[in-house]
Amino acid sequence: MRINEIFYSLQGEGRFTGSPAVFVRFSGCNRRCPFCDTDHLDGDEMSAQEIVDAVSKYPCDIVVITGGEPALQLTSELVDMLHGIGRRVHVETNGSLPLPVNVDWITCSPKDPPYGIDRIDELKIVYQAQDVESLRQSLPKAAVCSLQPLSGSNITETIEYIKSHPWWTLSLQTHKLIDIP
């Protein structure tokens, strides 16, 4: 698997904001979003065991598999191995591809269709005044639905939308707001 980086920090957005987590950032993506924070060409080849060994150095119980698009490389074997060392596996995906069924929490931040995901725990959309209701209806039902302002540039607009559509919640990128490394 090609890994961009593995690091320990706090989850900065979504349902688990503020929770300590080890982030395993995969390289490579099948989408090219202009606001993405990942260098998709950089990374090192690592075996599942090397990833587990790196994750096991940190004391938290959450591992966030992110990218790029982790569904391009994530295997059930790696998820099982992480479970074997007592970790919960959370995945952040664009929803274009299915994920292993043994993942504990799936956060989908959908980009362009088509979508291939069959389960979502948290739907998180970067709000740009698009038709988020149609998008929400086109994906599997999520327990948590949140909107995130585009790099903080449209906070008021996002808040007003949520106030008039109260099934949405606000998700801020707190790691960027308070400069969490």
Solvent accessible surface area in square Angstrom, and as a share of the most:
residue,aa,sasa,rsa
1,M,48,0.21
2,R,89,0.33
3,I,5,0.02
4,N,33,0.17
5,E,74,0.33
6,I,37,0.19
7,F,54,0.23
8,Y,86,0.33
9,S,16,0.10
10,L,69,0.34
11,Q,17,0.08
12,G,2,0.02
13,E,23,0.10
14,G,18,0.17
15,R,136,0.50
16,F,38,0.16
17,T,62,0.36
18,G,42,0.40
19,S,28,0.18
20,P,62,0.39
21,A,0,0.00
22,V,0,0.00
23,F,16,0.07
24,V,0,0.00
25,R,33,0.12
26,F,0,0.00
27,S,2,0.01
28,G,22,0.21
29,C,27,0.16
30,N,62,0.32
31,R,41,0.15
32,R,157,0.57
33,C,28,0.17
34,P,134,0.84
35,F,72,0.30
36,C,57,0.34
37,D,93,0.48
38,T,15,0.09
39,D,82,0.42
40,H,27,0.12
41,L,149,0.74
42,D,81,0.42
43,G,12,0.11
44,D,100,0.52
45,E,118,0.53
46,M,42,0.19
47,S,55,0.35
48,A,11,0.09
49,Q,91,0.40
50,E,88,0.39
51,I,0,0.00
52,V,7,0.04
53,D,69,0.36
54,A,19,0.15
55,V,0,0.00
56,S,55,0.35
57,K,157,0.66
58,Y,64,0.24
59,P,115,0.72
60,C,14,0.09
61,D,77,0.40
62,I,15,0.08
63,V,0,0.00
64,V,1,0.01
65,I,0,0.00
66,T,11,0.06
67,G,8,0.07
68,G,16,0.15
69,E,0,0.00
70,P,0,0.00
71,A,17,0.13
72,L,84,0.42
73,Q,45,0.20
74,L,13,0.06
75,T,55,0.32
76,S,52,0.33
77,E,106,0.47
78,L,0,0.00
79,V,0,0.00
80,D,79,0.41
81,M,50,0.22
82,L,0,0.00
83,H,66,0.30
84,G,66,0.64
85,I,56,0.29
86,G,54,0.52
87,R,32,0.12
88,R,95,0.35
89,V,0,0.00
90,H,6,0.03
91,V,0,0.00
92,E,38,0.17
93,T,6,0.03
94,N,10,0.05
95,G,0,0.00
96,S,12,0.08
97,L,55,0.27
98,P,82,0.51
99,L,16,0.08
100,P,20,0.13
101,V,136,0.78
102,N,37,0.19
103,V,5,0.03
104,D,47,0.24
105,W,37,0.13
106,I,4,0.02
107,T,12,0.07
108,C,0,0.00
109,S,19,0.12
110,P,11,0.07
111,K,50,0.21
112,D,96,0.50
113,P,93,0.58
114,P,105,0.66
115,Y,53,0.20
116,G,32,0.31
117,I,13,0.07
118,D,108,0.56
119,R,76,0.28
120,I,7,0.04
121,D,26,0.14
122,E,3,0.01
123,L,1,0.01
124,K,10,0.04
125,I,3,0.02
126,V,18,0.10
127,Y,11,0.04
128,Q,88,0.39
129,A,63,0.49
130,Q,67,0.30
131,D,90,0.46
132,V,0,0.00
133,E,41,0.18
134,S,64,0.41
135,L,29,0.15
136,R,61,0.22
137,Q,126,0.56
138,S,73,0.47
139,L,12,0.06
140,P,41,0.26
141,K,186,0.79
142,A,12,0.09
143,A,93,0.72
144,V,35,0.20
145,C,15,0.09
146,S,2,0.01
147,L,0,0.00
148,Q,7,0.03
149,P,6,0.03
150,L,50,0.25
151,S,92,0.59
152,G,38,0.37
153,S,90,0.58
154,N,25,0.13
155,I,68,0.34
156,T,102,0.59
157,E,80,0.36
158,T,0,0.00
159,I,64,0.32
160,E,88,0.39
161,Y,40,0.15
162,I,21,0.11
163,K,136,0.58
164,S,75,0.48
165,H,45,0.20
166,P,102,0.64
167,W,122,0.43
168,W,4,0.01
169,T,72,0.42
170,L,70,0.35
171,S,6,0.04
172,L,60,0.30
173,Q,40,0.18
174,T,38,0.22
175,H,46,0.21
176,K,111,0.47
177,L,112,0.56
178,I,123,0.62
179,D,124,0.64
180,I,39,0.20
181,P,138,0.87
